[in-house]
Amino acid sequence: MSDLSNPKRATSLIDRWFLAHPATVNETYFQHMRFAFGFAFWLVTAGLAALVHAIFPALCETTASRILRKLMDRMEARH
């Protein structure tokens, strides 16, 4: 029998994997997912801007650093 056949064990796993961390920042699972997806989007955007800048130094001179600064501000405002 698997661990998931025990309802109490399954609830514990769900809580630990999906609910415990969002609760530490006073968010539901879906609120935390939305924040994390938004954060990931801007990290990818900053990375792409840095790649463009690496090839064409005159382009995106401050884009990546500006995005990262805004993300840090958002992260610090949460805690």
DAPEVEN-V604460 format. One record per run of one state. SS is the DSSP state (H for helix, E for strand, C for the rest). FROM is the first residue (numbers start at 1). TO is the last residue. If there is no record, write none. Layout:
ss=SS from=FROM to=TO
ss=SS from=FROM to=TO
//
This chain:
ss=C from=1 to=2
ss=H from=3 to=5
ss=C from=6 to=6
ss=H from=7 to=24
ss=C from=25 to=28
ss=H from=29 to=55
ss=C from=56 to=62
ss=H from=63 to=78
ss=C from=79 to=79
//
